[in-house]
Amino acid sequence: MLRTDGDRAFRLLEAISFERLGGSEEEKQAADILVDKLHSIGLQPEIEKFDIWQYQPKQARLEVLEPYIGDCEVEVYGLTGSTSDEGIEGEFLYVEDADEVSLLEAEDKIVLINKRVNLKKYRRLAEAGVAGFITWGGNIYRREDIPRWAIRPEYFKHGKIPGVATYADEAADLIQNSASRVRLIVQQEEEEVKSQNVICEIQGDKHPDEVMVITAHYDSVPYSSGANDNAAGSAIIMELARHYAENPPCRTLRFIWCGSEELGLRGSFAHVKKRKEELDEVKFVLNVDVAGAILGKNVATITGPQQVEHLVEIMAKSSGVAMSTRQDVYSSDSIPFAEHGIPSLNLIRFGAPIHNRHDRAEYLSPYRLAELGDFALSFLDQTDSAAMFPFEREIPDDVQKKLDKYLERVRGKDEDEEKETGNREESG
């Protein structure tokens, strides 16, 4: 099996393990580190910029007015608009998951809703005519961080509903103490800013018109250093780029470190939109998203033909790498390519924390980075060196149905609640 350097990958992982939100200066700083690394191995990267919506919180306050006087600790729910300086005052109502029954008497009220506000819930809040909303995150028995969530541009068509997030125990106290009237103040600045993809293409010397795309996102969520999700994947595909800088491929390889993935796959969608006319040349996508956990399991999610799954199973057994496989949809940067019929292999190692402040390098290891990196390199090399491209450029009907539901949901056309199977919730 071909080898990657886990220690070297781990050093790069550590170098970009800091909070790097989409569109922020820190995300750009991480992009600059990746660019410098690519230059150091003799490659010529380019920056592909695109627009995203971002917000700066100014003030968030929730006051209980009746039947007692009190304050809750809250954070702005991003991109939901602002109230006046005096805020909005209204009756308080708990509407659970924003189901139709709970929202019957919600007009002009300030409502408490469970957990993150997805597109379906937001639409229902708008249709019910609520004045504002409160949501909560974490567990009632353990405080960590108040979520810093934001709606996405797909929500804007339903209007702006000022919102905040709070702790689970604060939300429970509102209900337990029978809060009946509250004042909500939300102040934020909203603007379009630039995010960026880092792209590096290595021309093939035998089949240059056949392109394989290798992706990993490099942004993080709030509070998180994003070591596991996804500095790890970014470091692994840097190892792959290094190998092919020294060993020119047969087919053209396009490496993309995607920005703003955590904001809804913004970087990969922007890339596909910009290069739509070139997509016929793209035969396959290899995506690495979440890797390196000391404790965990390797998973290969194939959004493509069964041939790919069979090859992954054979390679895993031949190399002695434990790897579970499934044909499914994985919510990551392969999705925009799959929308255009391009199959993908998503390599993941579930186990270490993600999407919170516990996503740190101490729960990862160079050995596990190299294990998944070696597998990715061997798979890529075998595919690249094939006399004829070994997979059909297709997505089976059963996987296509899952993909269609995923895309319809994120664009506001479907009623489903959460991500399909194959999501990251396995990682805990």
C-alpha positions in Angstrom: 0.0 0.0 0.0 1.2 3.5 -0.8 2.0 5.6 2.3 1.2 9.0 3.6 3.0 10.7 6.5 0.7 10.8 9.5 3.1 13.0 11.6 3.4 15.6 8.8 -0.4 15.6 8.3 -0.9 16.0 12.1 1.4 19.1 12.1 -0.7 20.7 9.4 -3.9 19.8 11.2 -2.5 21.5 14.3 -1.5 24.6 12.3 -5.1 25.2 11.1 -6.9 24.0 14.3 -8.5 27.3 15.4 -12.0 28.7 15.0 -12.3 29.6 11.3 -15.9 30.5 10.5 -17.0 30.8 6.9 -16.2 34.3 5.6 -14.1 35.3 8.6 -10.5 36.5 8.7 -9.6 33.3 10.4 -10.9 31.2 7.5 -8.8 33.3 5.2 -5.8 32.8 7.5 -6.3 29.0 7.2 -6.6 29.3 3.4 -3.3 31.2 3.3 -1.6 28.4 5.3 -2.9 25.8 2.8 -1.7 28.0 -0.1 1.8 28.3 1.4 2.0 24.6 1.9 1.0 23.9 -1.7 3.7 26.4 -2.9 6.2 24.6 -0.7 5.6 21.3 -2.5 5.9 22.9 -6.0 2.3 23.3 -6.8 0.4 26.4 -8.0 -2.9 26.9 -6.2 -5.6 29.4 -7.0 -8.1 31.1 -4.8 -11.8 30.9 -5.9 -13.8 33.5 -4.1 -17.6 33.5 -3.6 -20.2 35.5 -1.7 -21.8 34.4 1.5 -24.0 36.0 4.1 -22.5 36.7 7.5 -23.6 38.6 10.6 -22.0 40.5 13.6 -24.1 40.3 16.8 -24.5 43.6 18.6 -27.0 42.9 21.3 -29.2 40.1 22.5 -31.5 40.3 25.5 -34.5 38.3 26.8 -36.4 39.8 29.7 -39.3 38.1 31.5 -41.9 40.7 32.4 -44.8 38.6 33.8 -45.5 37.0 36.2 -42.0 37.7 37.5 -39.1 39.9 36.5 -36.0 38.2 35.2 -33.4 37.9 32.4 -32.2 34.9 30.4 -28.7 34.5 29.0 -29.1 34.5 25.2 -27.1 34.9 21.9 -28.3 36.4 18.6 -29.7 33.9 16.2 -27.8 35.0 13.1 -29.3 36.6 10.0 -32.8 36.7 11.5 -33.0 40.5 11.5 -33.1 43.1 14.3 -35.7 44.6 16.5 -35.8 48.3 17.5 -33.6 49.4 20.3 -36.6 49.0 22.7 -37.2 45.4 21.4 -40.5 43.7 21.0 -42.8 42.7 23.8 -45.4 39.9 23.6 -47.0 36.9 25.2 -44.7 33.9 25.7 -45.6 30.5 24.2 -43.8 27.2 24.1 -44.4 25.6 20.7 -42.1 22.5 21.0 -41.2 21.4 17.4 -43.3 24.1 15.8 -46.0 21.6 14.8 -49.3 22.9 13.4 -51.2 22.2 16.6 -48.7 24.0 18.9 -48.7 27.0 16.6 -52.5 27.5 16.5 -52.4 30.4 19.0 -48.9 31.7 18.2 -49.7 34.8 16.1 -47.9 37.9 17.5 -46.3 35.8 20.3 -42.7 35.3 21.2 -42.3 31.5 21.0 -39.9 29.0 22.4 -38.9 26.2 20.0 -36.9 23.0 20.5 -33.3 23.0 19.3 -32.1 24.4 15.9 -34.6 26.0 13.6 -34.5 24.1 10.3 -36.2 25.4 7.2 -39.4 23.6 7.8 -39.8 25.0 11.3 -38.9 28.5 10.2 -41.5 28.5 7.4 -44.1 27.4 9.9 -43.1 30.2 12.3 -43.5 32.7 9.5 -46.9 31.3 8.4 -48.1 31.4 12.0 -47.2 35.1 12.3 -44.9 34.8 15.4 -43.3 38.0 16.5 -40.0 36.4 17.5 -38.5 33.1 18.6 -36.2 31.6 21.3 -34.5 28.3 20.8 -32.1 26.3 23.0 -29.2 23.9 22.7 -27.2 21.5 24.7 -28.5 19.4 27.6 -30.6 20.3 30.5 -28.2 18.6 32.9 -24.9 20.1 31.6 -24.1 23.7 30.5 -21.5 24.2 27.7 -22.0 27.0 25.2 -25.1 28.8 24.0 -25.3 27.9 20.3 -24.2 30.5 17.8 -26.6 29.4 15.0 -27.8 31.3 11.9 -30.4 30.8 9.3 -29.3 30.4 5.7 -30.2 32.4 2.6 -32.9 29.8 1.6 -34.8 31.0 4.7 -34.9 34.6 3.6 -38.0 34.2 1.3 -40.0 33.7 4.5 -39.0 37.0 5.9 -37.0 37.9 9.0 -38.2 36.7 12.4 -35.9 38.1 15.2 -34.5 35.2 17.2 -32.2 34.2 20.0 -30.7 31.0 21.4 -30.2 30.1 25.1 -29.2 27.2 27.4 -31.4 24.2 27.8 -31.8 24.9 31.5 -32.8 28.5 30.9 -35.4 27.4 28.5 -36.7 24.9 31.0 -36.9 27.6 33.7 -39.1 29.7 31.5 -41.6 26.9 31.2 -41.3 25.7 34.8 -41.8 29.2 36.2 -44.8 29.9 33.9 -43.3 32.9 32.1 -46.2 34.5 30.3 -44.9 37.8 28.9 -41.4 38.7 27.6 -39.4 41.3 25.9 -36.9 40.4 23.1 -34.1 42.6 21.9 -32.0 41.5 18.9 -29.4 43.7 17.3 -27.1 42.5 14.5 -25.3 43.7 11.4 -25.9 41.5 8.3 -23.7 41.7 5.2 -22.4 39.7 2.2 -18.7 38.9 2.6 -16.2 36.8 0.7 -15.3 33.2 1.4 -12.9 31.2 -0.7 -12.0 27.8 -2.0 -8.3 26.8 -2.4 -7.9 24.9 -5.7 -4.9 23.1 -7.1 -5.0 21.1 -10.3 -2.4 18.5 -11.4 -2.6 17.7 -15.1 -2.8 14.1 -16.1 -0.1 12.8 -18.5 -2.2 10.0 -20.2 -5.9 11.0 -19.9 -5.8 14.7 -19.1 -9.5 15.2 -20.2 -10.7 12.8 -17.5 -10.8 14.7 -14.1 -11.1 13.4 -10.6 -11.9 15.9 -7.9 -10.5 15.5 -4.3 -12.3 17.6 -1.7 -12.2 18.4 2.0 -13.5 21.5 3.7 -11.3 23.6 6.0 -13.8 25.9 7.8 -15.1 25.2 11.3 -18.2 25.9 13.4 -18.3 28.4 16.3 -16.4 27.6 19.5 -14.6 24.8 17.7 -11.0 24.4 16.6 -12.3 22.0 14.0 -9.4 19.6 14.3 -11.5 16.5 13.5 -14.1 18.4 11.4 -12.3 19.1 9.2 -8.6 20.1 9.6 -8.0 16.3 9.5 -9.5 15.8 6.1 -7.7 18.9 4.8 -4.4 17.5 6.0 -5.1 14.1 4.4 -5.8 15.5 1.0 -2.6 17.7 1.3 -0.7 14.4 1.6 -2.4 13.2 -1.5 -1.5 16.4 -3.4 2.1 16.0 -2.2 2.3 12.5 -3.6 1.0 13.5 -7.0 3.3 16.6 -7.1 6.1 14.1 -7.0 4.4 11.3 -9.1 2.4 12.9 -11.9 -1.0 11.2 -12.3 -2.5 9.6 -15.5 -5.7 11.6 -15.1 -6.1 15.2 -14.1 -6.6 15.6 -10.4 -8.3 18.7 -9.0 -7.8 19.3 -5.3 -10.4 21.6 -3.6 -10.2 22.8 0.0 -13.7 24.1 0.3 -14.7 27.1 2.3 -17.9 27.7 4.2 -19.0 24.0 4.1 -20.5 24.4 7.6 -22.8 27.2 6.3 -24.5 24.8 3.8 -21.8 23.5 1.5 -21.4 27.0 0.1 -17.9 26.5 -1.3 -18.6 23.3 -3.2 -21.9 24.7 -4.6 -20.1 27.9 -5.7 -17.4 25.8 -7.4 -19.9 23.6 -9.3 -21.9 26.7 -10.4 -18.8 28.5 -11.6 -17.5 25.5 -13.6 -20.8 24.0 -14.7 -19.6 23.8 -18.3 -16.6 21.7 -17.3 -18.5 19.1 -15.3 -18.8 16.6 -18.1 -15.0 16.0 -17.7 -15.4 15.1 -14.0 -15.6 11.4 -13.6 -15.5 11.0 -9.8 -15.2 12.8 -6.5 -13.2 11.6 -3.4 -14.2 13.5 -0.3 -12.6 13.3 3.1 -14.6 14.8 6.0 -13.9 13.9 9.6 -10.8 11.8 10.3 -8.1 10.9 12.7 -10.1 9.8 15.8 -8.1 7.6 18.3 -11.3 5.8 19.2 -13.8 5.3 16.4 -14.5 3.5 13.2 -13.8 4.0 9.5 -16.8 4.4 7.2 -17.0 4.7 3.4 -20.2 6.3 2.1 -20.6 5.8 -1.6 -22.9 8.1 -3.5 -22.5 6.1 -6.7 -22.5 2.7 -8.3 -22.0 -0.6 -6.4 -18.7 -1.1 -8.3 -17.2 1.5 -6.0 -18.5 -0.2 -2.9 -17.1 -3.5 -4.0 -13.7 -2.1 -4.7 -13.6 -0.4 -1.3 -14.5 -3.6 0.4 -11.9 -5.6 -1.5 -9.2 -3.0 -0.8 -10.1 -2.7 2.9 -9.8 -6.5 3.4 -6.7 -6.7 1.3 -4.9 -4.0 3.3 -6.3 -5.0 6.7 -8.2 -1.8 7.3 -11.5 -2.1 9.1 -14.0 -0.2 7.0 -17.8 -0.3 6.9 -19.4 0.6 3.6 -22.8 1.8 2.4 -24.4 3.3 -0.7 -25.9 6.5 0.7 -25.8 10.3 0.9 -23.3 12.1 3.2 -23.9 15.7 3.9 -20.6 17.1 2.7 -18.9 18.6 -0.3 -19.6 15.7 -2.7 -23.3 16.6 -2.7 -23.1 19.5 -5.3 -21.2 17.2 -7.7 -23.7 14.3 -7.1 -26.5 16.7 -8.1 -25.0 16.7 -11.6 -24.7 12.9 -11.7 -21.1 12.6 -10.6 -20.5 9.7 -8.2 -18.4 10.0 -5.1 -16.6 8.2 -2.3 -16.8 9.8 1.1 -14.1 8.6 3.6 -14.9 9.3 7.2 -13.7 8.2 10.6 -16.4 8.6 13.2 -15.6 8.8 16.9 -14.1 12.0 18.1 -16.3 15.1 19.0 -17.5 17.5 16.3 -19.4 20.8 16.3 -18.4 21.8 19.8 -15.4 23.1 21.7 -14.3 19.5 22.4 -13.3 19.0 18.7 -9.6 19.2 19.5 -6.4 17.6 18.2 -5.8 15.7 21.5 -8.5 13.2 20.5 -6.8 12.5 17.2 -3.6 10.7 16.3 -1.1 10.6 13.4 -1.5 6.9 13.1 -5.3 7.2 12.4 -4.7 10.0 10.0 -2.1 7.9 8.1 -4.5 4.9 8.1 -7.2 6.7 6.3 -4.7 8.7 4.2 -3.0 5.5 3.0 -6.4 4.0 2.1 -7.4 7.2 0.2 -4.1 7.3 -1.7 -4.3 3.6 -2.7 -7.9 4.0 -3.9 -7.1 7.1 -5.8 -3.9 5.6 -7.3 -5.7 2.4 -8.5 -8.5 4.5 -10.0 -6.1 6.9 -11.7 -3.8 4.3 -13.2 -6.6 2.1 -14.7 -6.4 1.6 -18.4 -10.1 2.6 -18.7 -12.0 4.5 -16.1 -13.3 1.7 -13.8 -16.6 3.2 -12.7 -19.7 4.2 -14.5 -20.6 7.9 -14.1 -23.9 7.2 -12.6 -25.9 7.3 -9.3 -28.2 4.4 -8.7 -32.0 5.1 -8.5 -32.3 4.3 -4.8 -29.4 6.6 -3.9 -30.7 9.2 -6.3 -34.0 9.3 -4.4 -32.2 10.0 -1.2 -30.1 12.7 -2.9 -33.3 14.3 -4.3 -34.9 14.4 -0.9 -31.8 15.9 0.6 -31.6 18.7 -2.0 -35.3 19.4 -1.9 -35.2 19.7 1.9 -32.3 22.2 2.0 -34.0 24.2 -0.7 -37.3 24.3 1.1 -39.4 21.9 -1.0 -39.6 19.0 1.4 -41.2 18.3 4.7 -38.5 16.0 6.2 -37.0 17.1 9.5 -33.4 16.0 9.8 -30.5 14.8 7.7 -30.7 11.5 5.9 -28.8 8.5 7.0 -25.1 8.8 6.4 -24.9 12.0 8.4 -22.3 12.9 11.0 -24.4 12.2 14.1 -22.7 8.9 14.4 -19.6 10.8 15.6 -21.3 11.9 18.8 
